[in-house]
Amino acid sequence: MIVYLNGELLHKDLARVSVFDRGFIFGDGVYEGLRAIPHDPAAARIVGLRAHEDRMSAGLREASIDWNVNQLGPLSEQLLAANSLRDAFVYWHITRGTPAATMPVRQRVPAREMQPTAFAYCSPQPPLNIASDPATKSAITLRDIRWEMGHLKSISLMGNVWSAMQADAAGAEDAIFLRGGEDGLLAEGLATNVVIVTRDGEVCTPSLESVSILAGITRGILLREAPEITQRPIRAAELRDAREIMLLGTTTMVASVTRLDGKPVGDAPLHPGPVAVRLLRTLISAIQSGRDDA
């Protein structure tokens, strides 16, 4: 595997980062996960690139890390070409960098002169298939114990890791966070946004104003392409009573949660729901026609 590190494309075994890098010491950085698809016989393109650039730029600005997001597309294309990949996931990881030898390693307030550490890798993904059905998953609900800046795509993911371990111990594949506890508001999945179909047939997703969650790129595409999706606060009781529960993400695309907290979801718990099938096909059609970067 060829990776990108601070201006170089090199074999993963040759990539080296200082043990004093603030990403390693503090989890001080932001990340972005991209989906690449074939563009022509020799190249790939990034799905929703402008939205990824905007989100990463906002995160870097809020974290006060200076890195030019205009590099995201061209460098991703170079990395994909170096690995002979077109259908792929591309991961970018920008940390604040390593303090100078004269600076304390664990000083909370960072020195201004540090150079960011930029790292990226890519891995194969299955081709998009408009005829495919959504994947099915089981999930548990968990009180959201993470920090309150869910809109910032921080590399500090211990809360997500702990929650994934809780789901695995319960025999589930994912976790859905509830802000405020069992009777609180629906937030998001471990690495996904959530859409539900209520008992009354409303298709809805948590609004960004109701809970601090990530503005997912897949979520944004579907909000444009499927205007029937409403954005509003969603109570935990509505999630548990939903006819369908869907997870949206860069690699997840659209997945159906068929069991929640060990109980079947909706009336056909072993199969993806009809809205999930329709939204997946809507999403793939938008990507294949280039409407994802609107």
Disulfide bonds with the S-S distance in Angstrom:
none
